[in-house]
């Protein structure tokens, strides 16, 4: 039985997933080396976290050779959507507009990003008219 649909990764698990999403597949050593660039963490800690993630169903593991190869079992997009929906519900009382206004008001937004946002708004308006 796959229970990953409602499983929310911890902060440390998200860091590991980021590496796996970028690398597509990686050994514990590869993940550990990537994480070591930004934080102080032991190899055995990374190994244990990845074993737990495997048990939870967040990653898959190919153990056909001596060195296990891990891959993310959850997509970046699905995980982002899951966290974003939770944030909208808890911090913004269910208002996507409040989230967007807060995000745009608090950060510098490039012209390219504004154009992407405008394109999305135009598409949503078009979809609502149909």
C-alpha positions as a Python dict, from the first residue, in 0.01 Angstrom:
ca = {
    (1, 'X'): (0, 0, 0),
    (2, 'X'): (145, 334, -105),
    (3, 'X'): (92, 604, 157),
    (4, 'X'): (308, 878, 4),
    (5, 'X'): (14, 1087, -119),
    (6, 'X'): (-33, 1257, 219),
    (7, 'X'): (318, 1211, 354),
    (8, 'X'): (493, 1540, 418),
    (9, 'X'): (872, 1524, 416),
    (10, 'X'): (1062, 1684, 702),
    (11, 'X'): (1299, 1975, 636),
    (12, 'X'): (1599, 1740, 626),
    (13, 'X'): (1415, 1501, 395),
    (14, 'X'): (1330, 1792, 165),
    (15, 'X'): (1698, 1879, 139),
    (16, 'X'): (1773, 1522, 32),
    (17, 'X'): (1483, 1524, -213),
    (18, 'X'): (1618, 1848, -366),
    (19, 'X'): (1945, 1670, -442),
    (20, 'X'): (1766, 1366, -584),
    (21, 'X'): (1535, 1581, -798),
    (22, 'X'): (1839, 1761, -940),
    (23, 'X'): (2053, 1452, -989),
    (24, 'X'): (1767, 1216, -1094),
    (25, 'X'): (1946, 929, -913),
    (26, 'X'): (2229, 931, -661),
    (27, 'X'): (2420, 732, -404),
    (28, 'X'): (2423, 825, -36),
    (29, 'X'): (2777, 958, -87),
    (30, 'X'): (2666, 1186, -369),
    (31, 'X'): (2374, 1320, -163),
    (32, 'X'): (2597, 1365, 142),
    (33, 'X'): (2859, 1558, -57),
    (34, 'X'): (2592, 1787, -203),
    (35, 'X'): (2443, 1854, 142),
    (36, 'X'): (2788, 1913, 293),
    (37, 'X'): (2828, 2220, 72),
    (38, 'X'): (2561, 2403, 270),
    (39, 'X'): (2542, 2232, 609),
    (40, 'X'): (2745, 2030, 853),
    (41, 'X'): (2612, 1676, 856),
    (42, 'X'): (2765, 1334, 902),
    (43, 'X'): (2758, 1063, 637),
    (44, 'X'): (2582, 820, 871),
    (45, 'X'): (2311, 1079, 939),
    (46, 'X'): (2248, 1113, 565),
    (47, 'X'): (2246, 735, 529),
    (48, 'X'): (1997, 690, 814),
    (49, 'X'): (1768, 963, 679),
    (50, 'X'): (1768, 804, 335),
    (51, 'X'): (1691, 463, 486),
    (52, 'X'): (1396, 616, 674),
    (53, 'X'): (1282, 790, 355),
    (54, 'X'): (1293, 454, 176),
    (55, 'X'): (1079, 297, 448),
    (56, 'X'): (832, 588, 421),
    (57, 'X'): (815, 553, 43),
    (58, 'X'): (964, 894, -30),
    (59, 'X'): (1253, 741, -226),
    (60, 'X'): (1317, 422, -416),
    (61, 'X'): (1639, 224, -388),
    (62, 'X'): (1812, 7, -644),
    (63, 'X'): (2016, -239, -441),
    (64, 'X'): (2119, -466, -728),
    (65, 'X'): (2482, -366, -678),
    (66, 'X'): (2697, -301, -371),
    (67, 'X'): (2634, 74, -393),
    (68, 'X'): (2265, 153, -358),
    (69, 'X'): (2121, 409, -597),
    (70, 'X'): (1834, 623, -470),
    (71, 'X'): (1568, 813, -664),
    (72, 'X'): (1288, 1039, -546),
    (73, 'X'): (956, 852, -537),
    (74, 'X'): (761, 1178, -510),
    (75, 'X'): (767, 1454, -768),
    (76, 'X'): (894, 1802, -698),
    (77, 'X'): (570, 1950, -832),
    (78, 'X'): (345, 1731, -616),
    (79, 'X'): (552, 1808, -305),
    (80, 'X'): (554, 2183, -378),
    (81, 'X'): (178, 2180, -430),
    (82, 'X'): (124, 1986, -107),
    (83, 'X'): (330, 2232, 100),
    (84, 'X'): (186, 2535, -77),
    (85, 'X'): (-174, 2424, -21),
    (86, 'X'): (-99, 2369, 348),
    (87, 'X'): (61, 2714, 371),
    (88, 'X'): (-232, 2882, 195),
    (89, 'X'): (-477, 2711, 431),
    (90, 'X'): (-286, 2780, 753),
    (91, 'X'): (-113, 3115, 697),
    (92, 'X'): (-344, 3287, 449),
    (93, 'X'): (-686, 3156, 559),
    (94, 'X'): (-731, 2981, 226),
    (95, 'X'): (-665, 3292, 15),
    (96, 'X'): (-433, 3233, -280),
    (97, 'X'): (-457, 3603, -360),
    (98, 'X'): (-319, 3699, -18),
    (99, 'X'): (-28, 3460, -73),
    (100, 'X'): (53, 3610, -413),
    (101, 'X'): (21, 3967, -288),
    (102, 'X'): (252, 3892, 5),
    (103, 'X'): (505, 3717, -220),
    (104, 'X'): (511, 3994, -480),
    (105, 'X'): (512, 4275, -227),
    (106, 'X'): (801, 4139, -25),
    (107, 'X'): (1049, 4048, -298),
    (108, 'X'): (1207, 4198, -604),
    (109, 'X'): (1037, 4049, -907),
    (110, 'X'): (1206, 4054, -1246),
    (111, 'X'): (1030, 4166, -1562),
    (112, 'X'): (1049, 3807, -1688),
    (113, 'X'): (880, 3675, -1374),
    (114, 'X'): (611, 3943, -1399),
    (115, 'X'): (550, 3841, -1760),
    (116, 'X'): (515, 3475, -1656),
    (117, 'X'): (268, 3579, -1386),
    (118, 'X'): (74, 3791, -1636),
    (119, 'X'): (62, 3498, -1881),
    (120, 'X'): (-75, 3274, -1606),
    (121, 'X'): (-338, 3532, -1510),
    (122, 'X'): (-441, 3567, -1875),
    (123, 'X'): (-470, 3187, -1908),
    (124, 'X'): (-677, 3161, -1589),
    (125, 'X'): (-911, 3434, -1712),
    (126, 'X'): (-946, 3255, -2045),
    (127, 'X'): (-1018, 2922, -1870),
    (128, 'X'): (-1281, 3087, -1646),
    (129, 'X'): (-1468, 3226, -1950),
    (130, 'X'): (-1504, 2881, -2106),
}
